[in-house]
Amino acid sequence: MTTGSATLSAATRRSVLLLSFATFASMAAQRICDAMLPELSRTFSVSLAQAAQVVSVFAVVYGLAQLFYGPLGDRRSKFGIVTFATLSCCAGSLMSAFAVSLDMLVLARVMVALGAAAIIPLSMAWIGDTVAYELRQETLARVGLGTTLGIVCGQLVGGLLSDTLGWRWAFGLMTLLFGVVGSLLFIDRRRQQAERLPTTNTEPVVRPGFVAQALIIITGPWSRIVLGVAFVEGAAGFGVLAIWASHLHQALGLSLSAAGAIVALFGLGGMLYMVVARQLIRRLGEQGLTLLGGSLMGLSALVLGFTPHWLLSLPACLLAGFGFFMFHNTMQTNATQMAPKARGTGVSLFASALFMGQSVGVLLAAGLVDRIGSGAVIALGGGVLVSIGIFFARALRRREELMRLQ
């Protein structure tokens, strides 16, 4: 990998912006069901745990699909795959809007997951191929801005439309969003083909099979740490996040709109981090970001889980998002560098671990709610994030040594 220029070209910045739109749509699709779970439970006359399948099954399919997209991204145009995956999400979103049963809705969510699975990991891998390492974390933060906006809008729109026009309108909106973004990506892909954007990936091209690629990555000591931490992060972070709106709705008596809007502050906190990411990256470094991010998330989850008044949930959700994305952005940067010769597979394995963890987290959280209460589950998730923040910060001190052993 070359050191590259100190700044990004206008063409690369334009492509990064469009990838931000795509990651926005992908993350909005993932989180749009969170605040509507109680309404889905009532509509289809099922328990909250059964309704949560629209989140947990989505995450399982999303994670397993990485086994396909990773190797494909190493052999074909990563940007092109993201483009057509974005367009393919339209059909699943449209089917979701017209679902007449929970099973049909889950099937439609599977269709969306199959397309959405390519968007974030291959966008990250494309940036890893195109942007020099010294600019990569900042660039990933820009794409992460789209991701965090997706969390904000997914949570907010899911709750707001469920309370007003109806939950089906949320999926209709996603159909339109995926269609517009996919079209813009297609136009930019044609421009890239004409201009041939430069790449920082000057390593010799290798084409081993997926199993061989995956074994090289998962048997490396540093890669195992990154993937293991990603799994736990997905379970304790994104997984438990799925019950936050339901907790505010049921424990504090808030409407679905209000609960979704408050939890959307999690994404707003992530946006605030992205705004100041460049300064924090230079001031704190990766270890500092990891430690502080995990600590903020743990404290915020404790407040959110046990606050007797909804006002305290506002700063709790905001700080939780700020801290979580301090940690998550650092994890993303390390994921792009696990396997420079097979970056698509490496980043896809990272995404697979993250979202398989999310699926486990959703199921565990939904199952534990009836036993220990939603507040205790949220606080427990925060405690786990503090622990892995400390663990990963310590692991970063030995990164160079561990990477030499891969």
C-alpha positions in Angstrom: 0.0 0.0 0.0 1.3 3.4 -0.9 1.1 6.4 1.3 -0.8 8.3 -1.4 -1.7 12.0 -1.5 -2.4 14.1 1.6 -5.9 14.9 0.2 -8.6 13.1 -1.7 -9.4 14.0 -5.3 -12.7 15.5 -6.2 -13.8 12.3 -8.0 -13.0 10.2 -5.0 -14.8 12.6 -2.7 -17.9 12.4 -4.9 -17.9 8.6 -4.9 -17.4 8.6 -1.1 -20.4 10.9 -0.7 -22.6 8.6 -2.8 -21.4 5.6 -0.8 -22.5 7.6 2.3 -26.0 7.8 0.8 -25.9 4.0 0.2 -24.8 3.2 3.7 -27.5 5.6 5.0 -30.1 3.5 3.2 -28.6 0.2 4.3 -28.5 1.2 8.0 -32.0 2.8 7.9 -33.3 -0.5 6.5 -31.7 -2.3 9.4 -33.0 -0.1 12.1 -36.4 0.9 10.8 -38.2 -2.0 12.5 -36.8 -1.4 16.0 -39.4 1.2 17.1 -42.3 -0.6 15.3 -41.9 -3.9 17.1 -44.7 -3.3 19.5 -47.0 -2.3 16.6 -46.0 -5.3 14.6 -46.7 -7.5 17.6 -50.2 -6.0 17.8 -50.9 -6.1 14.0 -49.9 -9.8 13.6 -51.1 -10.9 17.1 -47.7 -12.3 18.1 -45.3 -11.8 21.1 -42.6 -9.1 21.1 -40.0 -11.9 20.8 -41.7 -13.3 17.7 -42.0 -9.8 16.1 -38.3 -9.3 16.7 -37.7 -11.9 14.0 -37.8 -9.0 11.5 -34.6 -7.7 13.1 -32.9 -11.0 14.2 -33.5 -12.9 10.9 -32.4 -9.8 8.9 -29.1 -9.8 10.9 -28.5 -13.6 10.4 -29.0 -13.3 6.6 -27.0 -10.2 6.5 -24.1 -11.9 8.2 -24.2 -15.1 6.2 -24.4 -13.2 2.9 -20.9 -11.9 3.6 -19.6 -15.4 2.8 -20.7 -14.6 -0.8 -20.0 -10.9 -1.1 -16.5 -11.0 0.3 -14.9 -13.2 -2.3 -17.1 -11.6 -5.1 -15.8 -8.2 -4.1 -12.2 -9.4 -4.4 -12.8 -10.6 -8.0 -15.3 -8.0 -9.3 -15.9 -4.3 -9.0 -16.7 -3.5 -5.3 -18.4 -0.2 -6.3 -20.4 -2.0 -9.0 -21.6 -4.7 -6.5 -22.7 -2.0 -4.1 -24.6 -0.2 -7.0 -26.6 -3.3 -8.0 -27.1 -4.4 -4.4 -28.7 -1.0 -3.6 -31.0 -1.3 -6.6 -32.0 -4.8 -5.6 -33.2 -3.7 -2.2 -36.1 -1.9 -3.8 -38.0 -5.2 -4.4 -37.6 -6.4 -0.9 -38.7 -3.0 0.5 -41.8 -3.0 -1.8 -42.7 -6.5 -0.7 -42.3 -5.4 3.0 -44.8 -2.6 2.4 -47.5 -5.1 1.2 -46.8 -8.0 3.6 -50.0 -9.5 4.9 -48.5 -11.8 7.6 -45.4 -11.8 9.8 -43.9 -14.7 7.8 -44.3 -12.7 4.6 -42.7 -9.6 6.3 -39.8 -11.7 7.5 -39.3 -13.1 4.0 -39.3 -9.6 2.5 -36.8 -8.5 5.1 -34.6 -11.4 4.0 -34.7 -10.1 0.5 -33.6 -6.7 1.7 -30.9 -8.2 3.8 -29.4 -10.1 0.9 -28.9 -6.8 -1.0 -28.1 -4.6 2.0 -25.4 -7.0 3.1 -23.1 -5.8 0.3 -23.4 -2.1 0.9 -21.5 -1.2 4.0 -18.7 -3.8 4.0 -17.8 -3.4 0.3 -18.0 0.4 0.6 -15.4 0.1 3.4 -13.3 -2.3 1.3 -13.5 0.1 -1.7 -12.2 2.9 0.5 -9.5 0.6 1.7 -8.4 0.0 -1.9 -8.7 3.7 -2.9 -7.7 5.8 0.1 -4.2 5.8 1.8 -4.1 4.5 5.4 -3.3 7.9 6.9 -6.5 9.3 5.5 -8.6 6.1 5.8 -10.1 6.6 9.3 -11.2 10.1 8.5 -12.7 8.9 5.2 -14.5 6.0 6.9 -15.9 8.5 9.3 -17.4 10.4 6.4 -19.1 7.3 5.2 -20.0 6.5 8.8 -21.9 9.8 8.8 -24.3 8.2 6.3 -24.5 5.1 8.5 -25.3 7.1 11.7 -27.8 9.3 9.8 -29.4 6.0 8.8 -29.7 5.0 12.4 -31.3 8.3 13.3 -33.8 8.2 10.4 -34.5 4.5 10.7 -35.4 4.7 14.3 -37.3 8.0 13.9 -39.3 7.1 10.8 -40.1 3.6 12.0 -41.7 5.0 15.1 -43.3 8.1 13.6 -45.0 6.4 10.7 -46.1 3.5 12.8 -48.0 6.0 15.0 -49.4 8.1 12.2 -49.7 6.8 8.6 -48.9 3.2 9.5 -45.8 1.0 9.4 -46.3 0.1 5.8 -45.5 3.6 4.7 -42.0 3.3 6.2 -41.2 0.5 3.8 -42.7 2.4 0.9 -40.3 5.3 1.7 -37.4 2.8 1.8 -38.4 1.6 -1.7 -38.1 5.1 -3.1 -34.8 5.8 -1.2 -33.0 2.7 -2.5 -34.2 3.4 -6.1 -32.9 6.9 -6.1 -29.5 6.1 -4.4 -29.0 3.1 -6.6 -29.5 5.2 -9.8 -27.0 7.8 -8.6 -24.5 5.1 -7.9 -25.0 3.6 -11.4 -24.2 7.0 -13.0 -21.1 7.4 -10.9 -20.0 3.9 -11.7 -20.1 4.7 -15.4 -18.0 7.8 -14.7 -15.4 5.7 -12.8 -15.2 3.2 -15.7 -14.4 6.1 -18.0 -11.9 7.9 -15.6 -10.3 4.8 -14.0 -9.9 6.0 -10.4 -6.5 5.2 -8.8 -6.1 2.6 -6.1 -3.8 2.3 -3.1 -3.9 -1.5 -3.3 -0.6 -2.3 -5.0 -0.2 -5.7 -3.4 0.1 -8.6 -5.9 -3.3 -9.8 -6.8 -4.2 -13.2 -5.5 -7.2 -15.3 -6.3 -7.4 -18.2 -3.8 -10.8 -19.8 -3.0 -13.0 -18.4 -0.3 -12.1 -21.1 2.2 -8.4 -20.5 1.7 -8.8 -16.8 2.0 -11.0 -17.1 5.1 -8.6 -19.5 6.8 -5.7 -17.2 6.2 -7.6 -14.4 7.9 -9.3 -16.2 10.8 -6.2 -18.1 11.8 -4.2 -14.9 12.1 -3.9 -13.9 15.8 -4.7 -10.2 15.2 -7.6 -11.0 12.8 -9.1 -13.3 15.4 -9.1 -10.5 18.0 -10.7 -8.1 15.6 -13.4 -10.6 14.5 -14.1 -11.7 18.1 -14.5 -8.2 19.4 -16.7 -7.4 16.4 -19.0 -10.3 17.3 -19.3 -9.1 20.9 -19.8 -5.5 19.8 -22.6 -6.5 17.5 -24.3 -8.5 20.3 -23.9 -5.9 23.1 -24.2 -2.8 20.9 -26.4 -3.2 17.8 -28.3 -6.2 19.2 -29.4 -4.7 22.5 -30.1 -1.4 20.7 -33.1 -3.1 19.1 -35.0 -3.1 22.5 -34.2 0.5 23.5 -37.4 2.0 21.9 -39.5 -0.8 23.3 -38.1 -0.2 26.8 -38.9 3.5 26.7 -42.4 2.7 25.3 -43.2 0.1 27.9 -41.3 1.2 31.0 -41.8 4.9 30.7 -45.1 5.0 28.9 -43.8 7.0 25.8 -45.5 6.7 22.5 -43.7 4.8 19.7 -43.0 8.1 18.0 -41.4 9.6 21.1 -39.5 6.5 21.9 -38.2 6.2 18.3 -37.2 9.9 18.3 -35.3 9.6 21.6 -33.4 6.4 20.5 -32.6 8.3 17.2 -30.4 10.5 19.4 -28.0 7.5 19.4 -27.4 8.1 15.7 -27.2 11.8 16.3 -24.5 11.2 18.8 -22.7 9.2 16.2 -23.1 12.1 13.8 -21.5 14.5 16.3 -18.6 12.2 16.6 -18.1 12.1 12.8 -18.0 15.9 12.8 -15.1 16.1 15.3 -13.6 12.7 14.3 -10.5 14.2 12.7 -9.6 16.2 15.8 -10.3 13.3 18.2 -8.4 10.8 16.1 -5.3 12.9 16.2 -5.6 13.9 19.9 -6.6 10.5 21.4 -5.3 7.9 19.0 -6.9 4.5 18.5 -6.4 3.3 22.1 -7.9 6.5 23.6 -10.9 6.4 21.3 -11.5 2.8 22.2 -11.3 3.3 26.0 -13.3 6.5 26.1 -15.9 5.2 23.7 -16.6 2.1 25.6 -16.8 4.0 28.9 -19.3 6.5 27.5 -21.4 3.7 26.1 -21.5 1.8 29.4 -22.4 4.8 31.6 -25.1 5.9 29.1 -26.7 2.4 29.0 -26.8 2.3 32.8 -28.6 5.6 32.9 -31.0 4.6 30.1 -31.8 1.3 31.7 -32.7 2.6 35.2 -33.8 6.2 34.8 -37.2 6.9 36.3 -37.8 9.9 34.0 -37.6 10.1 30.3 -35.7 13.4 30.2 -32.5 11.6 31.4 -32.8 9.3 28.4 -32.1 12.2 26.0 -28.5 12.8 27.0 -28.0 9.1 27.7 -28.9 8.1 24.1 -26.8 11.0 22.6 -23.7 10.1 24.6 -24.2 6.4 23.9 -24.1 7.0 20.2 -21.1 9.3 20.5 -19.1 6.8 22.5 -20.2 3.8 20.4 -19.0 5.3 17.2 -15.7 6.3 18.7 -15.2 2.6 19.3 -16.8 1.4 16.1 -14.9 3.7 13.7 -11.7 2.4 15.2 -12.8 -1.2 14.6 -13.7 -0.4 11.0 -10.3 1.0 10.3 -8.6 -2.1 11.7 -10.9 -4.3 9.7 -9.8 -2.7 6.4 -6.2 -3.6 7.1 -6.6 -7.2 8.3 -5.9 -8.7 4.9 -4.8 -6.1 2.2 -4.5 -8.9 -0.4 -8.1 -10.0 0.1 -9.7 -6.9 1.6 -13.2 -7.6 0.4 -13.2 -11.0 2.2 -11.6 -9.5 5.3 -14.0 -6.7 5.7 -16.9 -9.0 4.8 -15.9 -11.4 7.5 -15.8 -8.4 9.9 -19.3 -7.5 8.9 -20.4 -11.1 9.2 -19.1 -11.3 12.7 -20.7 -8.0 13.6 -24.1 -8.9 12.4 -24.1 -12.5 13.5 -23.3 -11.0 16.9 -26.3 -8.6 16.4 -28.6 -11.5 15.7 -27.5 -13.3 18.8 -27.8 -10.1 20.8 -31.4 -9.5 19.7 -32.4 -13.0 20.5 -30.7 -12.9 23.9 -32.1 -9.5 24.7 -35.6 -10.4 23.8 -35.4 -13.6 25.8 -33.9 -12.0 28.9 -36.4 -9.1 29.0 -39.1 -11.3 30.5 -36.7 -12.7 33.1 -34.7 -9.7 34.3 -36.4 -6.7 32.7 -35.5 -4.5 29.8 -33.6 -2.0 31.9 -31.3 -4.6 33.3 -30.7 -6.0 29.8 -29.7 -2.6 28.5 -27.4 -2.0 31.4 -25.8 -5.4 31.0 -25.1 -4.7 27.3 -23.4 -1.4 28.3 -21.2 -3.3 30.8 -20.1 -5.7 28.1 -19.1 -2.8 25.9 -17.0 -1.3 28.6 -15.2 -4.6 29.0 -14.4 -5.1 25.3 -13.3 -1.5 25.1 -10.7 -2.1 27.7 -9.7 -5.4 26.1 -9.3 -4.0 22.6 -7.3 -1.0 23.8 -4.8 -3.3 25.4 -4.7 -5.5 22.3 -3.9 -2.4 20.2 -0.6 -2.1 22.0 0.4 -5.5 20.6 -1.0 -5.1 17.1 2.3 -4.8 15.2 3.6 -7.9 17.0 0.4 -9.9 16.3 0.2 -8.8 12.7 3.7 -10.1 12.0 2.5 -13.6 13.1 -0.3 -13.7 10.5 
